Amino acid sequence: MNQPNEANPFVFSLWFLFLSTFSLLFLSFALALCVLSSSLPLPLSLAPRSALTPSRLALAASRPPPRALAAAAAALLL
């Protein structure tokens, strides 16, 4: 018979499973958000003045955004 102050290991294992699952989900979504936001172009109003030269703007427009990191983050979520 269980004492009232005796700890139940089954309850602790369920809490550990619950907390670890949701912490991994949170970290995955945070990683995906960071990767996807880093692949978005920076608005011109927030870009530093030295980055606004016409040659750099043309080079940035010709380069595709980094999709490999976004695909890796999406694969982590699946």
C-alpha positions as CSV (number, residue, x, y, z in Angstrom):
1,M,0.0,0.0,0.0
2,N,1.3,3.4,-1.0
3,Q,2.1,6.0,1.7
4,P,0.7,9.5,0.9
5,N,4.1,11.0,0.6
6,E,5.6,8.1,-1.4
7,A,6.6,9.1,-5.0
8,N,5.2,7.2,-7.9
9,P,7.8,6.5,-10.6
10,F,5.2,6.1,-13.3
11,V,3.9,9.6,-12.7
12,F,7.5,11.0,-12.9
13,S,8.1,9.1,-16.2
14,L,4.9,10.5,-17.7
15,W,5.9,14.0,-16.7
16,F,9.4,13.5,-18.1
17,L,7.9,12.2,-21.4
18,F,5.4,15.1,-21.6
19,L,8.0,17.8,-20.8
20,S,10.7,16.4,-23.1
21,T,8.3,16.0,-26.0
22,F,7.0,19.6,-25.8
23,S,10.5,21.0,-25.2
24,L,11.7,19.3,-28.4
25,L,8.7,20.6,-30.3
26,F,9.4,24.1,-29.0
27,L,13.1,23.9,-30.0
28,S,12.2,22.6,-33.4
29,F,9.8,25.4,-34.1
30,A,12.2,28.0,-32.8
31,L,15.0,26.6,-35.1
32,A,12.6,26.6,-38.0
33,L,11.6,30.2,-37.3
34,C,15.2,31.3,-37.0
35,V,16.2,29.6,-40.3
36,L,13.2,30.9,-42.2
37,S,13.5,34.4,-40.9
38,S,17.2,34.5,-41.8
39,S,16.4,33.5,-45.4
40,L,14.0,36.4,-45.7
41,P,15.5,39.6,-47.3
42,L,16.2,42.4,-44.9
43,P,13.9,45.4,-45.5
44,L,15.8,48.3,-47.0
45,S,14.9,50.6,-44.1
46,L,16.8,48.2,-41.7
47,A,19.8,47.5,-43.9
48,P,23.0,49.4,-43.1
49,R,23.9,52.2,-45.5
50,S,27.1,50.4,-46.7
51,A,24.9,47.5,-47.8
52,L,22.7,49.6,-50.1
53,T,25.2,50.0,-53.0
54,P,23.7,49.1,-56.4
55,S,26.2,46.3,-57.0
56,R,25.4,44.7,-53.7
57,L,21.6,45.0,-54.3
58,A,22.0,43.4,-57.7
59,L,24.1,40.6,-56.3
60,A,21.6,39.9,-53.5
61,A,18.7,39.9,-56.0
62,S,20.5,37.4,-58.2
63,R,21.2,34.9,-55.4
64,P,18.5,32.4,-54.4
65,P,17.7,32.3,-50.7
66,P,19.2,29.5,-48.7
67,R,16.6,26.7,-49.0
68,A,18.8,23.9,-47.7
69,L,18.6,25.0,-44.1
70,A,14.8,25.6,-44.4
71,A,14.4,22.1,-45.8
72,A,16.4,20.6,-43.0
73,A,14.3,22.5,-40.4
74,A,11.1,21.3,-42.1
75,A,12.4,17.7,-42.1
76,L,13.0,18.0,-38.3
77,L,9.4,18.9,-37.8
78,L,8.1,15.9,-39.7
